[in-house]
Amino acid sequence: MSIFLKLLKLELIKVFSKWRTYIGFIAVLVIVPLIQFAMYFEGKEYVEMATKTLTETFSFNGELLNLYMVARIILQGLYLQIPLLVALVGGDLLAGEATSGTYRLLLTKPVSRLQIISAKYAAGLIYTFLLIGFMAFLSFGLGSLLFDKGDMLVISSSITLLNADDVPWRFLYTFLYAFLSMATVYTISFTFSSLVENSIGPIMGTMALIIVFSIINLVSVGFLKTVQMFLFTNYLQSWRYLFEIPPDWELINQGVLVLSLHIIILTTFTFIYFNRKDIHS
């Protein structure tokens, strides 16, 4: 086993030995079934209200409330909570070492700082992937026990009806995009974690940044329109364009590019900063 894999295994043990790591999984385990059961018992009223105008003109055969519609509602609803759950772990990975005073002990090992920070960063990415995967598993695993599959009614600024055979690949791309967007949030919290010695700061800083940037995104005036093009918050939910006919690949690819650039720039800065960080003071 290579040194990096040994370090990664050690970091994963550290991550999953802390109680805060499981807050995200517990939250998803509670919220996803809650939404599913709420939709199971009250969802028909939601659909009837949302399609009231449409059903006056068209008639629909089959059940509009199905697995795919509920899965999209879950994904859209959890997008406000998942960043916090990701930041809880990312903000502690480096700051936690400073808080506990284990930086010096950690860096006395016969490995480079680059290997150490790479293993820590990779461990956080694995956690983020598992959290998104767990949400997908519950959405479709438990959801398939409560709802049937069928054509997917997408209710947003417009109403779109997708053929059932045309939906699964869209959700696959959606969860991959969701991982990329949450990996961006995680990277921000990881960068903040390298700058301070208390994990509360990176967590609060990440969420504050998301709130501030989200407010800026709402004000499309003058130079702010240009600024918005470079803000990661503007692209966190670009997965929504996957459910258009046809998908708006230009906006989706733009989101992938901007989020990837955020990850590359922030990780490069963090690695350079950590490599030069004075851990003796």
C-alpha positions in Angstrom: 0.0 0.0 0.0 1.4 3.4 -1.0 2.1 6.1 1.6 -0.8 8.2 0.2 -3.3 5.4 0.6 -2.1 4.8 4.2 -2.6 8.5 4.9 -6.0 8.5 3.2 -7.1 5.5 5.3 -5.9 7.3 8.5 -7.7 10.5 7.5 -10.9 8.6 6.8 -10.7 7.0 10.2 -10.3 10.4 11.7 -13.3 11.8 9.8 -15.6 9.0 10.6 -14.6 8.8 14.2 -16.1 12.3 14.9 -19.7 12.6 15.8 -20.2 15.7 13.6 -19.5 13.6 10.5 -22.8 11.7 11.0 -24.9 14.8 11.4 -25.2 15.0 7.7 -26.2 11.4 7.3 -28.7 11.6 10.1 -30.2 14.8 8.7 -30.7 13.2 5.3 -32.1 10.1 6.9 -34.7 12.2 8.6 -35.5 14.8 6.0 -35.7 12.6 2.9 -38.3 10.1 4.3 -40.2 13.0 5.9 -40.6 14.6 2.4 -41.5 11.3 0.8 -44.2 10.5 3.3 -45.5 14.0 3.2 -45.8 13.7 -0.6 -47.3 10.2 -0.3 -50.1 11.4 1.9 -50.5 15.1 0.7 -48.7 15.2 -2.7 -51.8 14.8 -4.8 -53.1 18.2 -3.5 -49.8 19.8 -4.3 -49.9 18.4 -7.9 -53.5 19.4 -8.4 -52.8 23.0 -7.2 -49.7 23.3 -9.4 -51.4 22.0 -12.5 -54.9 23.5 -11.9 -54.6 25.8 -14.9 -53.0 23.1 -17.1 -55.7 20.5 -16.4 -58.4 22.9 -17.5 -57.0 22.7 -21.0 -55.4 19.2 -21.2 -56.2 15.8 -19.7 -53.5 13.5 -18.3 -53.5 9.7 -18.1 -51.6 8.0 -15.3 -50.2 9.2 -12.0 -48.4 12.5 -12.2 -47.1 12.2 -8.6 -44.4 9.5 -9.0 -40.9 8.6 -8.0 -39.2 11.0 -10.3 -41.2 14.0 -9.3 -40.6 13.4 -5.6 -36.9 12.8 -6.1 -36.5 16.2 -7.8 -38.5 17.9 -5.0 -36.1 16.3 -2.5 -33.0 17.4 -4.3 -34.3 20.9 -4.7 -35.4 21.1 -1.1 -32.2 19.9 0.4 -29.9 22.3 -1.5 -30.1 24.8 1.3 -29.1 22.3 4.0 -26.4 20.1 2.2 -23.8 23.0 2.0 -23.9 23.4 5.8 -23.6 19.6 6.3 -20.6 19.5 4.0 -19.0 22.6 5.7 -19.3 20.9 9.1 -16.7 18.4 8.0 -14.6 20.4 5.6 -14.2 23.3 8.1 -12.7 20.9 10.7 -10.2 18.9 8.7 -7.3 21.3 9.1 -8.5 23.7 11.8 -9.3 20.7 14.0 -5.6 19.8 13.9 -4.7 23.3 15.0 -7.3 23.3 17.8 -6.1 20.0 19.2 -2.4 21.1 18.8 -1.5 18.0 16.7 0.0 19.9 13.7 3.6 19.4 15.0 3.0 15.8 15.7 1.4 15.3 12.3 4.2 16.9 10.4 7.0 15.0 12.2 6.0 11.9 10.2 8.3 11.0 7.3 5.9 12.3 4.7 5.6 15.6 2.9 3.1 18.3 3.7 1.7 17.8 0.2 0.9 14.2 0.9 -0.7 15.0 4.2 -3.0 17.8 2.8 -3.8 15.7 -0.3 -5.0 12.8 1.9 -7.1 15.2 4.1 -8.6 16.9 1.0 -9.4 13.5 -0.6 -11.0 12.2 2.6 -13.4 15.2 2.6 -14.2 14.6 -1.0 -15.1 11.0 -0.2 -17.3 12.1 2.6 -19.1 14.6 0.3 -19.6 11.9 -2.4 -20.9 9.4 0.2 -23.4 12.1 1.5 -24.7 12.8 -2.0 -24.8 9.1 -2.8 -26.7 8.4 0.5 -29.3 11.1 -0.5 -29.7 9.5 -3.9 -30.0 6.0 -2.5 -32.8 7.1 -0.1 -34.5 9.2 -2.7 -34.8 6.2 -5.1 -34.5 3.2 -2.8 -37.1 4.2 -0.3 -39.0 6.2 -2.9 -39.5 3.2 -5.1 -41.4 1.5 -2.2 -43.8 4.4 -2.0 -44.2 5.6 -5.6 -44.4 4.2 -9.1 -42.3 5.3 -12.0 -43.8 7.2 -14.9 -43.6 10.3 -17.0 -42.1 13.1 -15.0 -43.9 16.4 -14.6 -41.4 19.2 -13.9 -43.0 22.2 -12.2 -40.8 25.3 -12.2 -41.2 28.6 -14.0 -42.8 26.5 -16.8 -44.3 23.0 -16.8 -42.5 20.2 -18.7 -43.5 16.6 -19.1 -40.6 14.2 -19.7 -41.1 10.6 -21.0 -40.3 8.0 -18.3 -37.5 6.5 -20.5 -35.9 9.9 -20.8 -35.6 10.5 -17.1 -33.0 8.1 -15.5 -29.9 9.5 -17.3 -31.0 13.0 -16.4 -30.9 12.1 -12.7 -27.5 10.4 -13.1 -26.1 13.6 -14.5 -27.9 15.6 -11.8 -26.3 13.8 -8.9 -22.9 14.0 -10.6 -23.5 17.7 -10.9 -24.7 17.9 -7.3 -21.5 16.3 -6.2 -19.4 18.9 -8.2 -21.4 21.8 -6.6 -21.0 20.4 -3.1 -17.4 19.6 -3.7 -17.0 23.3 -4.4 -18.6 24.2 -1.1 -16.4 21.7 0.6 -13.3 23.1 -1.0 -14.2 26.6 0.2 -14.6 25.4 3.8 -11.3 23.4 3.5 -9.5 26.5 2.3 -10.9 28.5 5.2 -9.9 25.7 7.5 -6.3 26.1 6.5 -6.3 29.8 7.5 -7.6 29.6 11.0 -7.2 27.5 14.2 -10.9 27.0 15.1 -13.3 25.0 13.0 -16.3 27.3 13.8 -14.8 30.1 11.7 -14.6 28.1 8.4 -18.1 26.7 8.9 -19.6 30.1 9.5 -17.4 31.7 6.9 -18.5 29.3 4.2 -22.2 29.7 5.0 -21.9 33.5 5.2 -20.2 33.6 1.8 -23.0 31.5 0.3 -25.6 33.9 1.8 -23.9 37.0 0.6 -23.2 35.7 -2.9 -26.8 34.4 -3.1 -28.1 37.9 -2.2 -25.9 39.4 -4.9 -27.3 36.9 -7.4 -30.8 38.3 -6.8 -29.8 41.8 -7.8 -29.2 41.8 -11.5 -28.3 45.5 -11.9 -25.4 47.2 -13.6 -22.0 45.7 -12.9 -23.5 43.1 -10.6 -24.6 41.2 -13.7 -20.9 40.8 -14.6 -19.9 39.9 -11.1 -22.6 37.2 -10.9 -21.0 35.3 -13.8 -18.0 34.5 -11.6 -19.9 33.6 -8.4 -20.1 29.9 -7.6 -23.5 30.3 -6.0 -24.9 31.3 -9.4 -24.2 27.7 -10.6 -24.9 25.5 -7.6 -28.3 24.6 -9.0 -27.6 24.6 -12.7 -28.6 20.9 -12.6 -32.1 22.2 -13.1 -31.4 22.8 -16.8 -31.0 19.0 -17.2 -34.8 18.8 -16.9 -35.5 21.0 -19.9 -36.3 19.8 -23.4 -33.7 19.7 -24.7 -31.3 20.3 -21.7 -29.5 23.6 -21.9 -26.0 22.2 -22.2 -24.5 25.7 -22.6 -25.6 26.8 -19.2 -24.8 23.4 -17.7 -21.3 23.3 -19.1 -20.8 26.9 -18.0 -21.6 25.8 -14.5 -19.2 22.9 -14.6 -16.5 25.2 -15.8 -17.0 27.8 -13.2 -17.3 25.4 -10.3 -14.2 23.4 -11.5 -12.2 26.6 -11.7 -13.2 27.5 -8.2 -12.0 24.0 -7.0 -8.7 24.2 -8.9 -7.8 27.8 -7.8 -8.8 27.2 -4.2 -7.0 23.9 -3.8 -3.9 25.3 -5.4 -3.9 28.2 -3.0 -4.6 26.0 0.0 -1.8 23.5 -0.9 0.7 26.3 -1.4 -0.3 28.1 1.8 -0.3 24.9 3.9 3.2 24.0 2.5 4.5 27.3 3.8 2.4 27.5 7.0 4.3 28.1 10.2 3.1 25.5 12.6 5.7 26.2 15.3 4.2 29.5 16.5 
